[in-house]
Structure formats: C-alpha cells, structure tokens
Amino acid sequence: MADTAITVEGVRKRYGDTQALDGLDLAVARGTVHGVLGPNGAGKTTLVRILSTLLRPDSGRVEVAGHDVVRQAREVRLRIGLLGQHAALDEELGGRQNLEMFGRLHHLGARHARVRADELLERFDLTATGRKPVRAYSGGMRRRLDLAASLIGNRHGTDPEVLFLDEPTTGLDPRGRAEVWSAVRSLVGGGTTVVLTTQYLEEADQLADRISVVDRGRVIADGTADELKALTGGDRIDVVLRDAGHLGAALALLPLPKEDVTVDPDRRLLSAPVTDRMAALSAVVRALEEAGVEAEDVALRRPTLDEVFLHLTGQDDRTKETV
C-alpha cells in the first residue's frame, strides 16, 4: 500500500532449536515512528536484521520502502539507514572528518562528501565542534554524530526513506537522550519513517506514533501508547503513605478490591486500577482521613508503559541471549 513503509507477513526465523520469529506480522505507516518493544529473546534484533537485509527470513514476506528484502535487497539498502547500539566513530578524528570518511566509504565523491558532511553538522547542531576530536564529545553529541553518519551514505545524499534505530540512547543521560529525541523528530518531520527498538519505555512513549509489543517471536499487541495503556484497565490511583508501617492498615481500609492493589513497601506505595476516577479519589481520601492514616500523596494517573509491558509479557525468566 502507498501509505505503508514496511510490511511483514508471517515471517519465521529459527536459529538451531531457537524459534526467534514465529509467524510475525507488522505494518508500519510512512512518515511515523514505530516502536518495537519486547523482553530479552523476544525477536526484536532478528526482526531489525531482516528488515535491514542483514539476515534472510526462513519464510514469510517482507517489504521495506516498496521492495522485497530478499529479491530486491540492493534496492532496499539504497533507501534505508541503520543506527546500532554502539557508535561506530573514529575517536581521534573530528566530527567533520568522520562524516567525510563515511561518505567516501559509501562511494560519494570527495566534494559531495564534504558538502553532505557540512549539511549534517549544521542540521544536528554540531558545526561548532566539527573539528574537535570525537573523544572530546559528550554522549549526546556522539549519538547525534552517529545518527548523522547513518544518513550520509544514502542515495543522492538525501535522507533515507526508512531509518532503523536499535537502542539509540542506551547509556545517555537525560540531556543526551533529549538531544537524540529532538534529532529523530526532525527526521520524521522531513518524511523519514523510523523503526525504534528501545529498552526505555519512556522513550517509546515520547517518540512512537504506534507501538508493537513482541514476545516469543510474535506481535502480541499493537496500538498507540494510550491504546496499550488502556489494556491494563484504565486509570490508576497511587497512595504514598508517610509511614510504611501503616501500609497494612491502609490496605485493609481502602475502598478498593484488595486483589487489585499493588503494595510497594520501599516506596510506601499502594497502587490500584480504578474505573470511576473521581469517585475513587474522593472515597480513598475520605477513608484515610477517617482512619487517621497520613498520606504524603494521593494521585490519579494513567498506567505507564512499564506496567503495560509487564501486563502483556508477564514476568517469567527469559533467555539472556539476544535474538
């Protein structure tokens, strides 16, 4: 379809006795950020490798930017960019030199590589540091430069139609993560489709237009962040007590189904799903006041993606092998 950048139908991939992908289906709309979440061993890395033509599926159909990843792998590679978990930069070279080097490795002429490098340095706000050795860059600057490097070799020196980001902000501080997020939003604003795998669920919440949760080689849920959060039962109420010793008493008196209440002694927290948010809030506050139990905070909130993730995938032990 013209409005679909990626189509995955019934894809399977096995490594020996391990079924990495087991009939996975996925559709990614053009010009959007699509998050792919899942526990260790869910198949996320295998999926990205297949989408970027680094690995062949055993069966199923995969199209990226309108081309089959098996029969038209070269055409796919001309239209995509890939940013892995670790920066592939020369520490001793400056930012501009790194970009020019990547341009030449992708068969751009010397002049074209220089022009494209300058364009990308300006675009990612790195012009002032373009001659500084990469070893002197902050984490956020490194990842912005690595992101620029993933774009430089695309055909005609234009942005890729599809960009794969595998854990793009691992190890970055909040400022560095925000810098990368801003760069990604800029790319999508220019029409690039982004597929994002991440261990930071907040990152998917911030960036992704849609999210697919992958488990045991299949997509088990797909939707917007709000749609996925609704799967856990809607709103939640959190009660933080001043004294952790009152958790048992508070649990007994709260007008909420006891089997639904989560207790976190370390945070002095009681948390539960609610249907009528305002009625629940009033009832909880009244019950605490009447019993003389002091609360430090009582708040209504939507479920986090962490809670959605655990709700959908469970908390059983997973293999630590990356597949």
Secondary structure by P-SEA (a helix, b strand, c coil): cccccbbbcbbbbbcccccccccccccccccbbbbbbbcccccaaaaaaaaaccccccbbbbbcccccccccaaaaaaccccccccccccccccaaaaaaaaaaaacccaaaaaaaaaaaaaaaccccccccccccccaaaaaaaaaaaacccccccccccbbbbccccccccaaaaaaaaaaaaaaaaabbbbbbbcccaaaaaacccbbbbbccccccccccaaaaaaccccbbbbbbbccccaaaaaaaccccccccccccccccbbbbbbcaaaaaaaaaaaaaaaacccccccccccccaaaaaaaaccccccccccc
